[in-house]
Amino acid sequence: MSFSKVTIIGSGNLAWHLVRLLKKDLVQVYSRQGKAHGLGRSIQVVQDMNELEVHNGLFILAVPDDYISEVTKSLPKGILAKGTILHCSGATPATVLKKAKRHGVFWPVQTLTKGRRISYKDLPIMITASNPNLEKRLRRYANGLGCAGKIVSDKDRLKYHCAAVLVNNFSNHLFSSTEDFLKKEKLDFSVMHSILGETSRKAIDPGPGLSQTGPAKRGDAKTILRHLKMLEKYPDLFSIYQDFTAGIFGKYLNEE
């Protein structure tokens, strides 16, 4: 049994993508501002929770983690009793929604920006729910959308979320810091585009463990010292360079 009706609570980056992913089943979008810029003219947007249609489908909370509990408490009793309430956080337990009889998590493992179109094919969706039958239904629903539904515990989802922060948010911060460094040195960050692309591709195949290169991997102390000398006036990058060098060197120290 699928879910024939979906309501989205929120109008930010995540909501923008959920509208596109779930458009065939979408009933309404709730936005506190009464507006949902960029979500599409045909989408019915409501500003009052009491205007939400009560149905036995999905009510997806596409809101920041800190607001999940507050928004859940604001949902009409009829929705809490009849609908399935989901949040989309990788780090928040499903039990924060325990006021609803049927509840769970529907977390897409992707960096999402409003207005930036991506393919949803095989997009991993981490699923946790209040009972095993609901978990299986949500997984079938995700797979039916062309995504890759995966049932996980709260504990394992938190681990996946931490991993996502490391590979996405932290790496992007490193890219941003590198761009700032090159700008200050009056150099062109676009020169890095090619190596950035190949680094990402190699992280997938053959995998990061087999793809490490560079002076720390080969124990090139002279190059490392030249880099550190140059980075002395950039203390944040200096620390990052030192820490990463020590980590890489330690990992591959005993390799032949």
C-alpha positions as CSV (number, residue, x, y, z in Angstrom):
1,M,0.0,0.0,0.0
2,S,1.4,3.4,-1.1
3,F,0.7,6.9,0.2
4,S,-1.7,8.7,-2.2
5,K,-1.5,12.1,-0.4
6,V,1.5,14.1,0.9
7,T,1.6,17.4,2.7
8,I,4.9,19.2,3.2
9,I,5.5,21.5,6.2
10,G,8.1,24.1,5.3
11,S,9.3,26.1,2.3
12,G,13.1,26.1,2.4
13,N,15.8,24.2,0.5
14,L,14.5,20.7,1.4
15,A,10.9,21.5,0.8
16,W,11.8,22.8,-2.7
17,H,13.2,19.5,-3.6
18,L,10.5,17.4,-1.9
19,V,7.9,19.3,-4.0
20,R,9.6,18.0,-7.1
21,L,10.2,14.5,-5.8
22,L,6.7,14.0,-4.5
23,K,4.7,16.2,-6.9
24,K,2.3,13.4,-8.1
25,D,1.0,12.9,-4.5
26,L,1.4,16.4,-3.2
27,V,-1.7,18.0,-1.7
28,Q,-0.5,21.1,0.2
29,V,2.5,23.0,1.4
30,Y,2.5,24.8,4.7
31,S,4.6,28.0,5.0
32,R,4.4,30.4,8.0
33,Q,4.9,33.3,5.6
34,G,2.0,32.2,3.4
35,K,4.4,32.2,0.5
36,A,6.6,29.5,-1.0
37,H,8.9,31.2,-3.5
38,G,10.1,29.0,-6.3
39,L,7.9,26.0,-5.3
40,G,5.6,26.4,-8.4
41,R,2.5,28.3,-9.1
42,S,0.2,25.3,-9.1
43,I,1.2,24.3,-5.5
44,Q,-1.5,25.1,-2.9
45,V,0.2,27.0,0.0
46,V,-1.5,27.6,3.3
47,Q,-0.3,29.7,6.2
48,D,-2.6,28.4,8.9
49,M,-2.2,24.9,10.3
50,N,-5.9,24.6,10.7
51,E,-6.3,24.9,6.9
52,L,-4.3,21.7,6.4
53,E,-6.4,18.9,4.9
54,V,-6.7,15.9,7.3
55,H,-5.8,12.7,5.5
56,N,-4.2,9.3,6.1
57,G,-1.1,10.0,4.0
58,L,2.2,11.6,4.8
59,F,2.9,14.9,6.6
60,I,6.6,15.6,6.0
61,L,8.3,18.2,8.3
62,A,10.9,19.9,6.1
63,V,12.0,22.2,8.9
64,P,15.3,22.8,10.8
65,D,16.1,20.2,13.5
66,D,15.5,22.7,16.4
67,Y,11.9,23.3,15.2
68,I,10.7,19.7,14.7
69,S,9.3,19.3,18.2
70,E,7.6,22.7,18.2
71,V,6.0,22.2,14.8
72,T,4.8,18.7,15.8
73,K,3.0,20.2,18.8
74,S,1.3,22.7,16.5
75,L,-0.2,20.1,14.2
76,P,-4.0,19.6,14.6
77,K,-5.1,16.6,16.6
78,G,-6.8,15.1,13.6
79,I,-3.6,15.0,11.6
80,L,-1.6,13.5,14.6
81,A,-4.3,10.8,14.9
82,K,-4.9,10.0,11.2
83,G,-1.7,10.9,9.3
84,T,1.9,9.6,9.3
85,I,4.2,12.3,10.5
86,L,7.8,12.3,9.2
87,H,10.8,14.5,9.8
88,C,13.8,14.7,7.5
89,S,16.7,15.1,9.9
90,G,19.7,12.8,9.9
91,A,20.6,13.6,13.5
92,T,17.2,13.8,15.3
93,P,15.6,10.6,16.8
94,A,12.3,9.5,15.4
95,T,10.8,9.6,18.9
96,V,10.7,13.4,18.9
97,L,7.5,12.7,16.9
98,K,6.0,10.4,19.4
99,K,2.9,12.6,19.8
100,A,1.8,11.1,16.5
101,K,0.5,7.5,16.4
102,R,2.4,6.8,13.2
103,H,5.7,8.6,12.8
104,G,9.2,8.2,11.4
105,V,12.1,9.7,9.5
106,F,12.5,10.2,5.7
107,W,16.1,11.6,5.4
108,P,17.5,12.2,1.9
109,V,21.3,11.8,2.0
110,Q,22.2,14.8,-0.2
111,T,23.2,18.4,-0.1
112,L,20.1,20.3,-1.3
113,T,19.8,23.9,-2.4
114,K,16.6,25.6,-3.5
115,G,16.6,26.2,-7.3
116,R,19.5,23.8,-8.0
117,R,18.0,20.9,-9.9
118,I,19.5,17.5,-9.3
119,S,18.7,13.9,-10.3
120,Y,16.8,12.0,-7.6
121,K,17.5,8.6,-9.2
122,D,19.0,6.2,-6.7
123,L,19.1,9.0,-4.1
124,P,19.6,7.3,-0.7
125,I,16.6,7.8,1.6
126,M,17.3,6.8,5.2
127,I,14.1,5.5,6.8
128,T,13.2,4.9,10.5
129,A,9.6,4.5,11.7
130,S,7.4,3.7,14.7
131,N,6.8,0.1,13.6
132,P,8.4,-2.4,11.1
133,N,5.4,-2.4,8.8
134,L,5.5,1.3,8.4
135,E,9.2,1.1,7.7
136,K,8.6,-1.3,4.9
137,R,5.9,0.8,3.4
138,L,8.1,3.9,3.5
139,R,11.0,2.0,1.9
140,R,8.6,0.8,-0.9
141,Y,7.4,4.3,-1.4
142,A,11.0,5.7,-1.6
143,N,11.9,3.0,-4.1
144,G,8.8,3.7,-6.1
145,L,10.0,7.3,-6.5
146,G,13.2,6.0,-8.1
147,C,15.2,6.6,-4.9
148,A,17.0,4.0,-2.8
149,G,15.2,3.5,0.5
150,K,17.2,2.1,3.4
151,I,15.8,1.1,6.8
152,V,18.2,2.2,9.6
153,S,18.0,2.7,13.3
154,D,18.3,6.2,14.9
155,K,21.8,5.3,16.1
156,D,23.0,4.3,12.6
157,R,21.3,7.2,10.9
158,L,23.2,9.6,13.3
159,K,26.5,7.9,12.1
160,Y,25.5,8.3,8.5
161,H,24.7,12.0,9.2
162,C,28.1,12.5,10.8
163,A,29.7,10.9,7.8
164,A,27.7,13.2,5.5
165,V,28.9,16.3,7.4
166,L,32.5,15.1,7.1
167,V,32.4,14.4,3.4
168,N,30.2,17.3,2.4
169,N,30.2,20.2,4.9
170,F,33.8,19.9,6.0
171,S,35.2,19.3,2.6
172,N,33.2,22.3,1.2
173,H,34.7,24.4,4.0
174,L,38.1,23.3,3.0
175,F,37.3,24.2,-0.6
176,S,36.1,27.6,0.5
177,S,39.1,28.3,2.6
178,T,41.3,27.3,-0.3
179,E,39.5,29.7,-2.6
180,D,40.0,32.5,-0.1
181,F,43.7,31.7,0.1
182,L,44.1,31.8,-3.6
183,K,42.2,35.0,-3.9
184,K,44.4,36.7,-1.3
185,E,47.4,35.5,-3.3
186,K,45.8,36.9,-6.5
187,L,45.5,33.4,-8.0
188,D,42.6,31.7,-9.8
189,F,40.6,29.0,-8.0
190,S,39.2,27.7,-11.3
191,V,42.5,26.0,-11.8
192,M,41.4,23.6,-9.1
193,H,38.2,22.6,-10.9
194,S,39.7,19.7,-12.8
195,I,41.4,18.1,-9.7
196,L,38.3,18.6,-7.6
197,G,36.2,16.7,-10.2
198,E,38.7,13.9,-10.4
199,T,39.1,13.7,-6.6
200,S,35.3,13.2,-6.3
201,R,35.2,10.6,-9.0
202,K,38.1,8.6,-7.5
203,A,36.5,8.7,-4.0
204,I,33.7,6.6,-5.6
205,D,35.8,4.4,-7.8
206,P,38.2,2.9,-6.7
207,G,37.4,4.5,-3.3
208,P,39.2,6.9,-1.0
209,G,41.4,4.4,0.6
210,L,43.0,3.5,-2.7
211,S,43.1,7.0,-4.1
212,Q,45.3,8.9,-1.6
213,T,48.3,10.7,-3.2
214,G,50.4,13.7,-2.2
215,P,53.4,14.6,-0.2
216,A,52.2,13.2,3.1
217,K,51.4,9.8,1.5
218,R,54.9,9.6,0.0
219,G,56.7,11.1,3.0
220,D,57.9,14.1,1.1
221,A,59.1,16.2,4.1
222,K,60.8,19.0,2.0
223,T,57.6,19.8,0.2
224,I,55.6,19.7,3.4
225,L,57.9,22.2,5.1
226,R,57.8,24.5,2.1
227,H,54.0,24.5,2.2
228,L,53.9,25.1,6.0
229,K,56.3,28.0,5.7
230,M,54.1,29.6,3.1
231,L,51.0,29.1,5.2
232,E,52.4,30.7,8.4
233,K,50.4,33.9,7.6
234,Y,47.2,31.8,7.2
235,P,46.9,30.1,10.7
236,D,43.6,28.3,10.0
237,L,45.0,26.6,6.9
238,F,48.3,26.0,8.6
239,S,46.5,24.0,11.3
240,I,44.4,22.1,8.8
241,Y,47.5,21.3,6.8
242,Q,49.4,20.0,9.8
243,D,46.5,17.9,11.1
244,F,45.7,16.3,7.7
245,T,49.4,15.7,7.1
246,A,49.8,13.9,10.4
247,G,46.6,11.9,9.8
248,I,47.7,10.8,6.3
249,F,51.3,10.1,7.3
250,G,50.1,8.0,10.3
251,K,47.6,6.0,8.2
252,Y,50.1,5.0,5.5
253,L,53.3,4.9,7.6
254,N,53.7,1.1,7.5
255,E,52.8,0.7,3.8
256,E,55.6,-0.5,1.6
